[in-house]
């Protein structure tokens, strides 16, 4: 980032030759908690701070923060290779205005400069308003450049500490998914009724409930700081012939159906996210088993094709060609993309939707879907699946009744609130 603020642009420079990088965070955004500004804070500081300005110049980094946070950041000066200057905000508006004026002068130094900003991010709050009141007076002194792609490039390569954090997030996701499988199979075995929405809340409670100590009591969780653990999105549970692969999908109020169940969950640990999704097949037939095994084969090949420098669109093309060769009947059922990347970590999403099951024993089993979602680290010549768990057919296939078994009336499930 310091090298980026040199003012010298090259053809492959994602920072476009800016002289300074300016990143501002105001109030917490509930609508969009995943922004590059907060990701940069996490990358630089290990924490996310509201009401903070960061100015990165070639020879120095400036922070404008509240007094209490300034005391925390003072530790960065100790033994650092980069010069750091910390400006303490107070409740005195005139004092804060002088700080902002000094920040402006450090950028311009008497001449017009190219300044790198995250122009598409929406920021708000009293701190932002105070800054804009000063900045707008000098806006003509700057050439604004959107450096979102530059920030993304800088954050793409994860160091060992970041990878350790992502492994922990993945470990939590795996444990919560295993607990979900236990809950679901128990409910179906006991023929209890529960809605997708209720079950999703129960899964969230595995993490949030102060009474439920199951997760924190696991040996693998002893080093986890649960105060810095959160759900990325409400768990998605789908069954009964209605399946939605869109990112906006939600668990609905329909009852859980004994058939094909899709589940996905995301866990955020110290601002680093993991994602996992599995299909659970209840009493599947041979055709469903064959199709699921083919989905596993597609994932194995995709994991072989993904490498540093390979475009994900090229991997998708290879996958569709393979499907066309081996199972052309599934080509139009395949997902339209393979997920999204967070630097050199990929949220890999594959699946088939709107599959027909002519051997279904009930109406809701006539249409089904399959998906596999994993968090994958991309390396030079290979990849590492961080959410490696419960993927084989035997791991996700369950059978609870034989053909002669009569069905008992369903029991209502008492959910924890």
C-alpha positions as CSV (number, residue, x, y, z in Angstrom):
1,X,0.0,0.0,0.0
2,X,2.9,2.4,0.8
3,X,4.4,1.6,-2.6
4,X,1.0,2.2,-4.2
5,X,1.0,5.8,-3.1
6,X,4.0,6.8,-5.1
7,X,2.1,8.7,-7.8
8,X,3.7,6.6,-10.6
9,X,1.1,4.6,-12.6
10,X,1.9,1.5,-14.6
11,X,-0.4,-0.5,-16.9
12,X,-0.9,-3.3,-14.3
13,X,-1.2,-1.0,-11.3
14,X,-4.6,-1.6,-9.5
15,X,-4.0,1.7,-7.5
16,X,-3.7,3.7,-10.7
17,X,-0.7,5.8,-9.5
18,X,-2.4,7.5,-6.6
19,X,-0.3,9.7,-4.3
20,X,-2.4,8.8,-1.2
21,X,-4.9,6.2,0.0
22,X,-7.7,7.5,2.2
23,X,-10.1,5.1,3.9
24,X,-12.9,6.3,6.2
25,X,-15.2,4.3,8.4
26,X,-18.2,5.9,10.0
27,X,-21.1,4.3,11.8
28,X,-21.6,0.5,11.7
29,X,-23.5,-0.4,8.5
30,X,-26.1,-3.1,9.3
31,X,-27.1,-3.3,5.6
32,X,-23.6,-4.1,4.4
33,X,-21.2,-5.3,7.2
34,X,-18.7,-6.6,4.6
35,X,-16.9,-3.6,3.2
36,X,-13.3,-3.2,2.0
37,X,-12.8,-0.3,4.4
38,X,-13.4,-2.5,7.5
39,X,-11.5,-5.4,5.8
40,X,-8.5,-3.1,5.5
41,X,-8.8,-2.2,9.2
42,X,-8.8,-5.9,10.1
43,X,-5.8,-6.5,7.9
44,X,-3.8,-3.6,9.3
45,X,-4.9,-3.6,12.9
46,X,-6.6,-6.9,13.7
47,X,-9.7,-5.0,14.8
48,X,-12.5,-3.0,13.2
49,X,-13.0,0.6,14.5
50,X,-15.9,2.9,13.8
51,X,-15.4,6.7,13.3
52,X,-11.8,6.2,12.0
53,X,-9.8,7.8,9.2
54,X,-6.7,6.2,7.8
55,X,-4.4,8.1,5.4
56,X,-1.6,6.1,3.8
57,X,1.3,8.1,2.2
58,X,4.5,6.7,0.8
59,X,6.5,7.5,4.0
60,X,3.9,7.5,6.7
61,X,0.4,6.3,7.9
62,X,-1.9,8.8,9.7
63,X,-4.8,7.7,11.9
64,X,-7.6,9.9,13.1
65,X,-9.4,8.2,16.0
66,X,-11.1,8.7,19.3
67,X,-8.7,9.2,22.3
68,X,-9.3,5.8,23.8
69,X,-8.5,4.1,20.5
70,X,-5.5,6.3,20.1
71,X,-4.0,4.7,23.2
72,X,-4.5,1.3,21.6
73,X,-2.9,2.3,18.4
74,X,0.1,3.9,20.1
75,X,1.5,0.3,20.5
76,X,1.9,0.2,16.7
77,X,4.8,2.8,16.9
78,X,6.9,0.4,18.9
79,X,9.6,-1.1,16.7
80,X,7.6,-0.6,13.5
81,X,9.3,-0.2,10.2
82,X,6.6,2.3,9.1
83,X,6.2,5.8,10.5
84,X,2.9,6.3,12.2
85,X,1.2,9.5,13.4
86,X,-2.0,9.3,15.5
87,X,-4.4,12.2,15.7
88,X,-6.8,12.2,18.6
89,X,-10.3,13.4,18.1
90,X,-12.2,15.0,21.0
91,X,-15.7,16.4,21.5
92,X,-14.4,19.8,20.5
93,X,-15.6,20.4,16.9
94,X,-13.0,23.2,16.3
95,X,-10.2,20.9,17.5
96,X,-11.4,18.1,15.1
97,X,-11.6,20.6,12.2
98,X,-8.0,21.5,12.7
99,X,-7.1,17.8,12.5
100,X,-9.0,17.4,9.3
101,X,-7.4,20.5,7.8
102,X,-3.9,19.1,8.7
103,X,-4.8,15.8,7.0
104,X,-5.8,17.7,3.8
105,X,-2.5,19.6,3.8
106,X,-0.5,16.4,4.2
107,X,-2.2,15.0,1.1
108,X,-1.9,18.1,-1.2
109,X,1.4,19.6,-0.1
110,X,0.6,22.6,-2.2
111,X,-0.3,20.8,-5.4
112,X,-3.2,18.8,-6.9
113,X,-2.8,15.1,-6.1
114,X,-4.4,11.8,-7.2
115,X,-6.2,10.4,-4.1
116,X,-7.3,6.8,-3.8
117,X,-10.8,6.3,-2.3
118,X,-13.4,3.6,-1.9
119,X,-15.9,5.7,-3.9
120,X,-18.7,3.1,-4.0
121,X,-18.9,2.5,-0.3
122,X,-21.7,4.4,1.5
123,X,-20.5,5.9,4.8
124,X,-22.4,7.9,7.3
125,X,-22.4,9.3,10.8
126,X,-21.4,12.4,12.7
127,X,-17.7,11.7,12.2
128,X,-18.2,11.4,8.4
129,X,-20.2,14.6,8.3
130,X,-17.5,16.5,10.1
131,X,-14.9,15.2,7.7
132,X,-16.9,16.0,4.6
133,X,-17.5,19.6,5.8
134,X,-13.8,20.1,5.6
135,X,-13.0,17.9,2.6
136,X,-15.7,19.4,0.4
137,X,-14.0,22.8,0.6
138,X,-10.8,21.3,-0.9
139,X,-12.4,18.7,-3.3
140,X,-11.1,20.6,-6.4
141,X,-7.6,20.1,-5.1
142,X,-7.8,16.3,-5.7
143,X,-8.3,13.9,-8.5
144,X,-10.4,11.1,-7.0
145,X,-9.6,7.5,-8.0
146,X,-11.6,4.4,-7.0
147,X,-9.0,2.0,-5.6
148,X,-11.4,-0.9,-4.6
149,X,-9.6,-3.3,-6.9
150,X,-6.2,-2.2,-5.4
151,X,-7.4,-2.9,-1.9
152,X,-8.8,-6.3,-3.0
153,X,-5.4,-7.1,-4.6
154,X,-3.5,-6.1,-1.4
155,X,-5.8,-8.3,0.7
156,X,-5.8,-11.2,-1.6
157,X,-2.7,-13.0,-0.3
158,X,-3.4,-14.2,3.3
159,X,-0.5,-14.5,5.8
160,X,-0.3,-17.4,8.2
161,X,-2.2,-15.5,11.0
162,X,-5.0,-14.8,8.6
163,X,-5.1,-18.4,7.4
164,X,-5.2,-19.6,11.0
165,X,-8.2,-17.3,11.6
166,X,-10.0,-18.7,8.6
167,X,-9.2,-22.2,9.6
168,X,-10.8,-21.5,13.0
169,X,-13.9,-20.0,11.3
170,X,-14.1,-23.1,9.2
171,X,-13.7,-25.3,12.2
172,X,-16.7,-23.6,13.9
173,X,-18.7,-24.0,10.7
174,X,-18.0,-27.7,10.5
175,X,-18.9,-28.3,14.2
176,X,-22.2,-26.4,13.8
177,X,-23.0,-28.3,10.6
178,X,-22.4,-31.6,12.4
179,X,-24.7,-30.5,15.1
180,X,-27.3,-29.6,12.5
181,X,-27.1,-33.1,11.0
182,X,-27.6,-34.6,14.5
183,X,-30.6,-32.3,15.2
184,X,-32.3,-33.0,11.8
185,X,-31.8,-36.8,11.8
186,X,-33.1,-37.0,15.4
187,X,-36.2,-35.0,14.6
188,X,-37.0,-37.1,11.5
189,X,-36.3,-40.3,13.4
190,X,-38.7,-39.3,16.1
191,X,-41.1,-37.9,13.6
192,X,-41.3,-34.4,15.1
193,X,-42.5,-31.4,13.2
194,X,-40.5,-28.2,12.8
195,X,-40.3,-25.4,10.3
196,X,-37.2,-24.5,8.3
197,X,-37.3,-21.1,10.0
198,X,-37.5,-22.6,13.5
199,X,-34.7,-25.1,12.8
200,X,-32.5,-22.2,11.5
201,X,-33.0,-20.3,14.7
202,X,-32.1,-23.4,16.7
203,X,-28.9,-23.7,14.7
204,X,-28.0,-20.1,15.4
205,X,-28.6,-20.8,19.1
206,X,-25.8,-23.3,19.0
207,X,-23.5,-20.3,18.8
208,X,-25.4,-17.6,20.6
209,X,-27.3,-19.3,23.4
210,X,-25.8,-18.8,26.8
211,X,-27.6,-22.0,28.1
212,X,-26.4,-24.2,25.2
213,X,-22.7,-25.0,26.0
214,X,-22.4,-27.8,23.5
215,X,-20.1,-25.8,21.0
216,X,-17.8,-24.2,23.6
217,X,-17.4,-27.5,25.4
218,X,-15.9,-29.2,22.3
219,X,-12.2,-30.0,22.7
220,X,-11.4,-28.4,19.3
221,X,-13.0,-25.1,20.5
222,X,-10.8,-24.5,23.5
223,X,-8.8,-21.8,21.8
224,X,-11.8,-20.0,20.2
225,X,-12.7,-16.5,21.3
226,X,-16.5,-16.7,21.1
227,X,-16.8,-13.0,21.8
228,X,-15.4,-12.4,18.3
229,X,-17.5,-15.1,16.6
230,X,-20.7,-14.3,14.6
231,X,-23.0,-15.8,12.0
232,X,-22.4,-14.4,8.5
233,X,-26.0,-14.9,7.5
234,X,-29.1,-16.7,8.9
235,X,-28.6,-20.5,8.2
236,X,-30.4,-21.6,5.1
237,X,-32.5,-24.8,5.3
238,X,-34.6,-26.0,2.4
239,X,-36.6,-29.2,1.7
240,X,-39.9,-30.4,0.3
241,X,-39.3,-29.8,-3.4
242,X,-38.8,-26.0,-3.1
243,X,-35.1,-25.0,-3.5
244,X,-33.6,-21.6,-4.1
245,X,-29.9,-21.2,-5.1
246,X,-29.9,-17.4,-5.0
247,X,-27.8,-15.6,-2.5
248,X,-31.0,-14.0,-1.2
249,X,-32.5,-17.4,-0.2
250,X,-33.9,-17.7,3.3
251,X,-35.3,-20.5,5.5
252,X,-39.1,-20.3,5.1
253,X,-42.0,-21.3,7.4
254,X,-42.7,-24.6,5.6
255,X,-42.3,-27.8,7.6
256,X,-39.1,-29.8,7.3
257,X,-39.7,-32.6,4.9
258,X,-38.2,-36.1,5.0
259,X,-36.5,-36.2,1.6
260,X,-33.8,-34.0,0.3
261,X,-32.6,-31.3,2.7
262,X,-30.2,-28.5,1.7
263,X,-28.3,-26.7,4.5
264,X,-25.8,-23.9,4.4
265,X,-24.1,-21.9,7.2
266,X,-21.5,-19.1,7.3
267,X,-19.4,-18.3,10.4
268,X,-17.4,-15.0,10.8
269,X,-14.4,-15.2,13.2
270,X,-12.4,-12.0,13.8
271,X,-13.9,-10.7,10.6
272,X,-12.8,-13.6,8.5
273,X,-15.6,-15.7,7.0
274,X,-16.1,-19.4,6.2
275,X,-19.0,-21.0,4.4
276,X,-20.2,-24.6,4.3
277,X,-23.2,-26.2,2.7
278,X,-24.3,-29.8,2.4
279,X,-27.2,-31.9,1.0
280,X,-28.8,-34.5,3.3
281,X,-30.6,-37.3,1.5
282,X,-33.2,-39.3,3.3
283,X,-34.1,-42.7,1.9
284,X,-32.5,-41.9,-1.5
285,X,-32.9,-44.2,-4.5
286,X,-30.1,-45.4,-6.8
287,X,-30.6,-42.6,-9.3
288,X,-30.2,-40.0,-6.6
289,X,-27.1,-41.7,-5.3
290,X,-25.6,-41.8,-8.9
291,X,-26.3,-38.1,-9.4
292,X,-24.8,-37.1,-6.0
293,X,-21.7,-39.2,-6.7
294,X,-21.4,-37.3,-10.0
295,X,-21.6,-34.0,-8.2
296,X,-18.7,-35.2,-6.0
297,X,-16.8,-36.0,-9.1
298,X,-17.4,-32.5,-10.5
299,X,-16.1,-31.0,-7.3
300,X,-13.0,-33.2,-7.3
301,X,-12.2,-32.1,-10.8
302,X,-12.8,-28.4,-10.1
303,X,-10.5,-28.6,-7.1
304,X,-7.8,-30.0,-9.5
305,X,-8.4,-27.2,-12.0
306,X,-8.3,-24.3,-9.6
307,X,-4.8,-22.8,-9.3
308,X,-3.2,-19.5,-8.6
309,X,-3.5,-17.4,-11.8
310,X,-6.3,-19.5,-13.4
311,X,-9.5,-17.6,-14.1
312,X,-12.6,-19.0,-12.3
313,X,-14.6,-18.5,-15.5
314,X,-12.2,-20.9,-17.3
315,X,-12.7,-23.5,-14.5
316,X,-16.5,-23.1,-14.9
317,X,-16.2,-23.7,-18.7
318,X,-14.2,-26.9,-18.1
319,X,-16.8,-28.1,-15.6
320,X,-19.7,-27.6,-18.0
321,X,-17.8,-29.3,-20.8
322,X,-17.2,-32.3,-18.5
323,X,-20.9,-32.4,-17.6
324,X,-21.8,-32.2,-21.3
325,X,-19.6,-35.2,-22.0
326,X,-20.5,-37.4,-19.1
327,X,-24.0,-36.4,-18.1
328,X,-25.5,-34.1,-20.7
329,X,-28.9,-34.5,-19.0
330,X,-27.6,-32.4,-16.1
331,X,-26.0,-29.6,-18.0
332,X,-29.0,-27.2,-17.8
333,X,-29.4,-28.1,-14.1
334,X,-25.9,-27.0,-13.1
335,X,-25.3,-23.7,-11.2
336,X,-24.6,-20.6,-13.3
337,X,-21.4,-19.7,-11.4
338,X,-19.0,-21.3,-8.9
339,X,-19.4,-18.9,-6.0
340,X,-17.1,-16.0,-5.2
341,X,-13.6,-15.3,-4.0
342,X,-12.2,-13.5,-1.0
343,X,-8.7,-13.0,-2.2
344,X,-6.9,-16.4,-2.4
345,X,-9.7,-18.0,-0.6
346,X,-12.7,-19.2,-2.6
347,X,-16.3,-19.8,-1.5
348,X,-16.8,-22.7,-3.9
349,X,-20.5,-23.4,-4.6
350,X,-21.6,-26.2,-7.0
351,X,-24.9,-28.0,-7.4
352,X,-27.8,-29.2,-9.6
353,X,-31.3,-27.7,-9.3
354,X,-34.8,-28.7,-10.5
355,X,-33.9,-32.4,-10.6
356,X,-36.8,-34.9,-11.3
357,X,-37.4,-37.9,-9.2
358,X,-39.8,-40.2,-11.0
359,X,-39.5,-42.8,-8.2
360,X,-40.7,-40.5,-5.5
361,X,-43.0,-41.9,-2.9
362,X,-44.7,-38.6,-2.2
363,X,-45.5,-35.3,-4.0
364,X,-42.8,-33.2,-2.3
365,X,-40.1,-35.6,-3.3
366,X,-40.8,-35.4,-7.1
367,X,-38.4,-32.4,-7.4
368,X,-35.1,-32.2,-5.6
369,X,-31.8,-30.4,-5.7
370,X,-28.2,-31.1,-4.7
371,X,-25.4,-28.7,-3.6
372,X,-21.9,-28.7,-2.1
373,X,-20.5,-25.5,-0.6
374,X,-16.9,-25.3,0.7
375,X,-14.3,-22.7,1.7
376,X,-11.2,-23.4,-0.3
377,X,-7.7,-21.9,0.0
378,X,-6.0,-21.5,-3.4
379,X,-2.3,-22.3,-3.6
380,X,0.3,-22.3,-6.3
381,X,-0.2,-25.9,-7.5
382,X,-3.0,-27.2,-5.3
383,X,-5.9,-26.1,-3.1
384,X,-6.8,-26.9,0.5
385,X,-10.5,-27.4,1.5
386,X,-10.8,-25.6,4.8
387,X,-14.3,-27.0,5.5
388,X,-13.3,-30.7,4.8
389,X,-16.1,-32.7,6.4
390,X,-19.2,-34.9,5.7
391,X,-19.0,-34.9,1.9
392,X,-19.2,-38.6,0.9
393,X,-22.5,-40.2,0.0
394,X,-22.4,-42.4,3.1
395,X,-21.9,-39.3,5.3
396,X,-25.1,-37.5,4.0
397,X,-27.4,-40.5,3.3
398,X,-29.8,-41.6,6.0
399,X,-32.6,-44.2,6.1
400,X,-35.1,-44.4,9.0
401,X,-38.0,-46.7,7.9
402,X,-38.6,-49.7,5.7
403,X,-41.4,-50.3,3.3
404,X,-43.6,-52.0,5.9
405,X,-43.2,-49.4,8.6
406,X,-46.4,-47.4,9.4
407,X,-46.0,-43.7,10.0
408,X,-46.9,-42.4,13.4
409,X,-48.5,-39.0,13.9
410,X,-45.8,-36.3,14.0
411,X,-44.9,-34.6,17.3
412,X,-44.3,-30.9,17.6
413,X,-40.8,-29.8,18.5
414,X,-40.2,-27.6,21.4
415,X,-37.6,-25.1,20.2
416,X,-35.3,-23.1,22.5
417,X,-35.7,-19.3,22.4
